[in-house]
């Protein structure tokens, strides 16, 4: 290890913020009386429920951006009695209507659609505003996460830079930087990979532009005969 190690300690890395769970939406309202699902379908996962609904009602479930009719869970249980349990439909619909693609569809569409793909309820301003607010919240979280990742990457790059130039022992270096001896190898390995993945910087030694000495261009005398002058410029008459 080498000399001139900076004495500044890298900024602590904050922890990412987790998203809050989506509240129950109007589309997920359960049926008044739920029919028990058959025993064979009790262990269906949300993905299996999604595939079954897409196969049975492709007009609305083939696309995740099509807004669903209010209280569509009751319509599903009426059209497919005993095929899906109340818990399965509630879990699937919460995930389906809470997706970013679905929320974008709510902000852009004018009506909701029933199981046959026919227009049903109009989308109210209240529901449209709720979707916009949730999308804005998610964009803010995404920006925070991106800023956090960028800061962590810079911290690791600085740590590697200082480690490759310090004359301190590893123990003193860890104490200076506020990391443990167990954390240091992993952080350095990540920093080396990130450095290797960076695109090469563009070269700055390209062709130079022609130099200009400030003189005005004169007549081309390269092909003029020796000892012969060109025509004199005409003086305008006054």
PyMOL commands that set and color helices and strands:
alter all, ss='L'
color gray80, all
select helices_A, chain A and resi 26-28+39-41+46-56+58-61+72-79+86-97+100-108+125-163+170-177+181-197
alter helices_A, ss='H'
color red, helices_A
select strands_A, chain A and resi 111-113+119-122
alter strands_A, ss='S'
color yellow, strands_A
deselect
rebuild
show_as cartoon
